[in-house]
Amino acid sequence: MIDKVVEGPEDNEGKKLSHFVPIETEFGERQLAGILTMVGLIGTFAQKFGATADVTGDAFINAIKLKLPGKMIKCTMMFARTTAARIA
């Protein structure tokens, strides 16, 4: 959920925001590691699962489902309103 809008349309406040990470790819694994770092969970996950964790395994996915909801990060998001704007 967008808790606070610092810059941009104020009507975005309170809207839900989802970010899909393709964890089965190297790029997705880096994104997931970044998210876990930003919310302060990387140490816990590294200790529990080790450096060679199977991020697609049931144990890891279930831990994400339990620990990640409700965590907050500060980020900047830019949205294109049209498909043409996304392509350009």
PAGUNU-910142 format. One line per field, with one value per residue (C-alpha): residue number from 0; residue in one letter; x, y, z. Coordinates in Angstrom, 2 decimals, padded with zeros to 5 digits. Layout:
i = [NUM; ...]
aa = [A; ...]
u = [X; ...]
v = [Y; ...]
w = [Z; ...]
# end
This chain:
i = [0; 1; 2; 3; 4; 5; 6; 7; 8; 9; 10; 11; 12; 13; 14; 15; 16; 17; 18; 19; 20; 21; 22; 23; 24; 25; 26; 27; 28; 29; 30; 31; 32; 33; 34; 35; 36; 37; 38; 39; 40; 41; 42; 43; 44; 45; 46; 47; 48; 49; 50; 51; 52; 53; 54; 55; 56; 57; 58; 59; 60; 61; 62; 63; 64; 65; 66; 67; 68; 69; 70; 71; 72; 73; 74; 75; 76; 77; 78; 79; 80; 81; 82; 83; 84; 85; 86; 87]
aa = [M; I; D; K; V; V; E; G; P; E; D; N; E; G; K; K; L; S; H; F; V; P; I; E; T; E; F; G; E; R; Q; L; A; G; I; L; T; M; V; G; L; I; G; T; F; A; Q; K; F; G; A; T; A; D; V; T; G; D; A; F; I; N; A; I; K; L; K; L; P; G; K; M; I; K; C; T; M; M; F; A; R; T; T; A; A; R; I; A]
u = [000.00; 001.22; 001.41; 002.53; 002.95; 005.90; 005.75; 003.08; -000.66; -001.95; -004.81; -002.24; -002.10; -003.79; -003.67; -002.23; 000.99; 002.31; 005.76; 006.23; 009.73; 010.69; 012.56; 013.45; 015.91; 019.23; 017.76; 014.82; 017.11; 019.04; 015.76; 014.60; 017.92; 017.53; 014.02; 015.09; 017.99; 015.75; 013.33; 016.10; 015.47; 018.53; 020.53; 017.74; 017.22; 020.95; 021.36; 018.37; 018.84; 022.55; 024.21; 022.96; 019.28; 016.74; 014.48; 011.86; 011.67; 008.62; 010.49; 011.88; 008.55; 006.67; 009.19; 008.70; 004.92; 005.27; 007.96; 007.58; 003.92; 003.62; 007.24; 007.70; 010.30; 010.87; 011.02; 010.40; 007.98; 007.39; 004.32; 003.45; -000.22; -000.27; 001.32; 003.01; 004.63; 005.92; 007.54; 009.12]
v = [000.00; 003.49; 005.03; 008.53; 010.44; 012.83; 014.00; 013.28; 012.76; 012.79; 010.48; 007.63; 007.61; 004.50; 002.60; -000.90; -001.51; -004.90; -005.68; -009.00; -010.46; -013.26; -015.27; -018.07; -015.76; -014.29; -010.79; -011.76; -013.21; -009.91; -007.98; -010.27; -009.84; -006.06; -006.13; -008.31; -005.92; -002.83; -004.29; -005.60; -009.32; -010.29; -011.34; -013.53; -015.20; -015.66; -017.27; -019.57; -020.55; -019.92; -018.32; -020.97; -020.81; -022.24; -019.18; -021.21; -023.87; -024.20; -023.37; -020.12; -019.07; -019.79; -017.72; -014.82; -015.11; -014.93; -012.29; -009.84; -008.65; -005.42; -004.38; -000.89; 000.58; 004.07; 004.11; 006.18; 004.86; 006.28; 005.24; 005.72; 006.38; 004.93; 002.01; 004.42; 006.25; 002.94; 002.02; 005.40]
w = [000.00; -000.76; 002.70; 001.76; -001.48; -001.36; -004.96; -007.54; -007.55; -003.98; -004.94; -005.09; -001.29; 000.07; -003.22; -003.27; -005.15; -006.20; -007.51; -009.25; -009.13; -011.54; -008.88; -011.27; -013.06; -011.94; -012.32; -010.10; -007.46; -007.35; -007.02; -004.23; -002.41; -002.76; -001.33; 001.59; 002.22; 002.16; 004.71; 006.96; 006.45; 004.42; 007.50; 008.83; 005.45; 004.85; 008.27; 007.82; 004.16; 003.45; 000.45; -001.99; -001.06; -003.46; -003.75; -005.61; -002.87; -000.65; 002.56; 001.15; -000.44; 002.80; 004.78; 002.33; 002.74; 006.52; 006.93; 004.03; 004.29; 006.21; 005.73; 004.37; 002.03; 000.73; -003.04; -006.12; -008.70; -012.15; -014.08; -017.71; -018.35; -021.87; -023.65; -026.06; -023.14; -021.71; -025.03; -025.70]
# end
